[in-house]
């Protein structure tokens, strides 16, 4: 019996190193799991806030009613300079800014893509198609192809069933 104890004690450093490696692995797993849960909770909270915010609801209703009224011509003329301060243009931009914020949050790994996709996929694609004429006219007028680019990219990810590439490593570690 003493021989076994002496053998184990002589290999004390190996045991200590192995225990350290296991502890580091458990700590890394804990941090990653905590970040994942926190990201999911934040995503659900932001979606809930957006769905219950009266200004957001009104802006979306305004956008949809404008789109129905305009028909085939779409929302493009609301991107003209003389309509910048109109309530309709402000509603369109408010909705687009919310989708852009979601897209940036997902791309940076702050918000959870899977939860967003399950809840908002069809709405995101629908609102992008409604707003696309406005987005393209605004880009053309301001000569800036980066306007609402992240929202456009998010819609592409959702349509093509792709996962944002940058999200994976940033989501785990940053």
C-alpha positions, 0 to 999 in steps of 0.5 A: 500500500505504501508503495502505491502512495509513494508512486502517486506522490512521486508523480505529483507534478503530473497530477497537478498539471493534469488537474490544472488543465482540467480546471482551465478547460472547465473555466473556458467551458463556463465562460463560453456557456455563460456568454451564450446564455447571456446573448440569448437572453439579450436577444429575446429581451430586445425582440420583446421590447421592440414588439411592445414599443408603441413607437416601433409598432406605429412606425411599422404600421405606417411603413406597411400602409405606405407600401400598400398605397404606393403599390408597384412604385414602392417607397423610392420617392420617399428617399428624395431630398424634399421628403427627408423630414416627412413623417413617412420617411422618418417611419421608414428610416426608423424601421430600417434603423432597427433592422440595421441594429439587429444585423450589426448585433448579430454580425458582432456576436452580441445578439443570437442569430438562431433566435432571431432567425426563428422569430424574425426570418419572414418579417425581415425578408418582407420588410427588406423587400418593402424597403428595397426601393427606398434603400436603393434610391437613398444610396443613389441620392447620397452616393453611399452604397453602405447605407443599410448594408448590414440589413441587406446582408442579414436578409441574404443570410436568412434567405440563403440559410447561411450563418454569418461567418464573422459571427462564429469567432467573435461570438465566442471570444469577443 
